[in-house]
Amino acid sequence: MTILYFLIGVIIIVGLFVYLKYFIPLRSKESGFKYVYVNKDGTVNELDEDDIEYLRTDFSPADGARPYIKSYFSELTPDGKISGFILRNRVPKKIEIEPLKNLQDKRTISWIYLAISIASEKEPTDFNGISMIADGINHAVPTHKEIQTSITLLMEKGLVNKVGDKYTLTQKGKEEYEVASKGTASLWEIWDNMKQKIKDYPL
């Protein structure tokens, strides 16, 4: 009988541990879609319509295309990454869930920032030069408004200078670009690092 009680106690403890680690809600009920996304830098953001539709799609258990849902914030996905989908209520309360618009704004600004950094390495660059490099980075052509809006903010933050009708980085802008580029040759990683820099500047 003692062994039986011991085994029951172990099962209860293990069950409680599993519940606390994988299932207990970590924040109060919030509006919005029940899933959000953890980025590789540890930030969390709302989902766009494509992601929401993807998560609402019915997949068979054997379908390799089905989404992987993280059980807890620090869990790594099967390919060893921290980024991935997670239930909203499993995100620690201290972590802010960013609106998608804010995230997109920062991503666009850091994209143009990186394009200017590369395009103006030898001499100031114009809109065409920025657009060409931006297209090479993201395989998409930025709109005139995206470039102009980003440049305006980057100039306000002291990261970009206007020279005639062309643009180049300020000394501060160059220093931050060097920090973002340190230790990697991957444009995607540099872009992500520059996005983190932009996060330090209120938009």
C-alpha positions as CSV (number, residue, x, y, z in Angstrom):
1,M,0.0,0.0,0.0
2,T,2.9,2.4,0.8
3,I,4.4,1.8,-2.6
4,L,1.0,2.5,-4.2
5,Y,0.7,5.8,-2.4
6,F,4.3,6.6,-3.4
7,L,3.6,5.9,-7.0
8,I,0.4,8.0,-6.9
9,G,2.3,10.8,-5.3
10,V,5.0,10.7,-8.1
11,I,2.3,10.7,-10.8
12,I,0.6,13.7,-9.2
13,I,3.9,15.6,-8.9
14,V,4.9,14.8,-12.5
15,G,1.4,15.8,-13.7
16,L,1.6,19.1,-11.8
17,F,5.1,19.8,-13.2
18,V,3.9,19.1,-16.8
19,Y,0.8,21.3,-16.3
20,L,2.8,24.2,-14.8
21,K,5.5,24.0,-17.6
22,Y,3.4,23.3,-20.6
23,F,-0.2,24.3,-20.1
24,I,-0.9,26.9,-17.3
25,P,-1.9,30.3,-18.7
26,L,0.8,32.9,-18.0
27,R,-1.3,36.0,-18.7
28,S,-4.9,37.0,-18.3
29,K,-7.4,36.7,-21.2
30,E,-6.6,39.2,-24.0
31,S,-8.4,40.1,-27.2
32,G,-6.9,39.0,-30.5
33,F,-6.1,35.7,-32.2
34,K,-5.2,33.0,-29.7
35,Y,-1.7,32.4,-31.3
36,V,1.1,34.9,-31.7
37,Y,4.7,34.6,-33.0
38,V,8.0,34.5,-31.2
39,N,10.8,36.0,-33.2
40,K,14.4,34.8,-33.1
41,D,15.4,37.9,-31.0
42,G,12.8,36.9,-28.3
43,T,10.3,39.6,-29.2
44,V,6.7,38.6,-29.8
45,N,4.2,40.0,-32.3
46,E,0.6,39.6,-33.6
47,L,0.0,37.5,-36.7
48,D,-1.0,38.7,-40.2
49,E,-4.0,37.3,-42.1
50,D,-1.9,34.7,-43.9
51,D,-0.5,33.2,-40.7
52,I,-4.0,33.2,-39.1
53,E,-5.4,31.4,-42.1
54,Y,-2.5,28.9,-42.0
55,L,-3.2,28.1,-38.4
56,R,-6.9,27.7,-39.0
57,T,-6.2,25.2,-41.7
58,D,-7.0,21.5,-40.9
59,F,-3.9,19.3,-41.3
60,S,-3.6,15.5,-40.8
61,P,-1.2,14.5,-38.0
62,A,1.2,13.1,-40.6
63,D,1.2,16.2,-42.8
64,G,4.7,17.7,-42.7
65,A,3.3,21.1,-43.6
66,R,1.3,21.5,-40.4
67,P,2.4,24.3,-38.1
68,Y,4.6,23.6,-35.1
69,I,3.2,25.2,-31.9
70,K,5.7,25.9,-29.1
71,S,4.5,24.7,-25.7
72,Y,6.5,27.3,-23.7
73,F,8.3,30.5,-24.6
74,S,12.0,29.2,-24.4
75,E,11.2,25.9,-26.2
76,L,13.2,25.4,-29.4
77,T,11.4,24.2,-32.5
78,P,12.5,20.8,-34.1
79,D,15.0,22.7,-36.3
80,G,16.6,24.3,-33.2
81,K,15.2,27.8,-33.4
82,I,13.4,29.8,-30.7
83,S,11.2,31.5,-33.3
84,G,7.8,30.0,-33.8
85,F,4.1,30.1,-33.1
86,I,2.8,29.9,-29.5
87,L,-0.4,30.3,-27.7
88,R,-0.9,33.9,-26.6
89,N,-1.6,32.9,-23.0
90,R,1.8,31.0,-22.9
91,V,3.8,34.1,-23.4
92,P,5.2,35.4,-20.1
93,K,3.3,38.5,-18.9
94,K,6.4,40.6,-18.8
95,I,6.9,40.3,-22.5
96,E,5.0,42.8,-24.7
97,I,3.1,41.4,-27.7
98,E,3.8,44.0,-30.4
99,P,1.1,45.1,-32.9
100,L,1.9,43.9,-36.4
101,K,1.9,47.4,-37.7
102,N,4.7,48.5,-35.4
103,L,6.7,45.5,-36.3
104,Q,6.3,46.1,-40.0
105,D,7.2,49.8,-39.6
106,K,10.5,48.8,-37.9
107,R,11.2,46.1,-40.4
108,T,10.7,48.5,-43.3
109,I,12.8,51.3,-41.7
110,S,15.7,48.9,-40.9
111,W,15.4,47.5,-44.5
112,I,15.9,51.0,-46.0
113,Y,18.6,51.8,-43.4
114,L,20.5,48.7,-44.5
115,A,20.0,49.6,-48.2
116,I,21.4,53.1,-47.6
117,S,24.3,51.7,-45.6
118,I,25.4,49.4,-48.5
119,A,24.5,51.8,-51.4
120,S,26.4,54.7,-49.9
121,E,29.6,52.9,-48.8
122,K,31.7,54.7,-51.5
123,E,29.6,57.8,-52.1
124,P,26.1,59.3,-51.3
125,T,23.3,57.5,-53.0
126,D,19.9,58.5,-54.5
127,F,16.5,56.9,-54.4
128,N,17.3,54.6,-57.4
129,G,20.4,53.3,-55.7
130,I,18.5,52.7,-52.4
131,S,15.7,50.9,-54.3
132,M,18.1,48.7,-56.2
133,I,20.0,47.6,-53.1
134,A,16.7,47.1,-51.1
135,D,15.4,44.9,-53.9
136,G,18.6,42.8,-53.7
137,I,18.2,42.4,-50.0
138,N,14.5,41.5,-49.8
139,H,13.6,40.6,-53.4
140,A,11.0,43.3,-53.4
141,V,11.0,46.9,-54.6
142,P,10.2,49.4,-51.8
143,T,7.6,52.1,-52.7
144,H,8.6,55.7,-52.9
145,K,6.6,56.4,-49.7
146,E,8.4,53.6,-47.8
147,I,11.8,55.0,-48.8
148,Q,10.8,58.6,-48.0
149,T,9.1,57.8,-44.7
150,S,12.1,55.7,-43.6
151,I,14.7,58.3,-44.6
152,T,12.8,61.0,-42.8
153,L,12.8,59.0,-39.5
154,L,16.4,58.0,-40.0
155,M,17.4,61.6,-40.4
156,E,15.4,62.7,-37.4
157,K,17.3,60.0,-35.3
158,G,20.7,61.3,-36.6
159,L,21.5,58.1,-38.6
160,V,21.3,59.5,-42.2
161,N,22.4,62.8,-43.8
162,K,21.2,64.4,-47.0
163,V,23.9,65.6,-49.3
164,G,22.3,67.6,-52.1
165,D,19.7,65.2,-53.5
166,K,21.5,62.1,-52.2
167,Y,21.9,60.3,-48.9
168,T,24.6,58.8,-46.8
169,L,25.1,57.6,-43.2
170,T,26.2,59.9,-40.4
171,Q,29.1,58.9,-38.2
172,K,26.5,57.6,-35.7
173,G,24.8,55.7,-38.5
174,K,28.0,54.1,-39.6
175,E,28.9,53.0,-36.1
176,E,25.6,51.3,-35.6
177,Y,25.8,49.6,-39.0
178,E,29.3,48.3,-38.1
179,V,28.0,46.9,-34.8
180,A,25.1,45.3,-36.6
181,S,27.5,43.7,-39.2
182,K,30.0,42.5,-36.7
183,G,30.5,38.7,-36.8
184,T,28.3,38.0,-39.8
185,A,28.2,38.3,-43.5
186,S,24.5,37.4,-43.8
187,L,22.4,40.2,-45.0
188,W,19.4,38.7,-43.2
189,E,21.2,38.7,-39.9
190,I,22.5,42.2,-40.4
191,W,19.0,43.3,-41.2
192,D,17.6,41.7,-38.1
193,N,20.4,43.3,-36.0
194,M,19.5,46.7,-37.5
195,K,15.9,46.1,-36.7
196,Q,16.9,45.7,-33.0
197,K,18.8,49.0,-33.3
198,I,15.6,50.7,-34.7
199,K,13.6,49.3,-31.7
200,D,15.7,51.6,-29.5
201,Y,14.3,54.6,-31.2
202,P,10.6,55.5,-30.5
203,L,8.7,55.7,-33.8
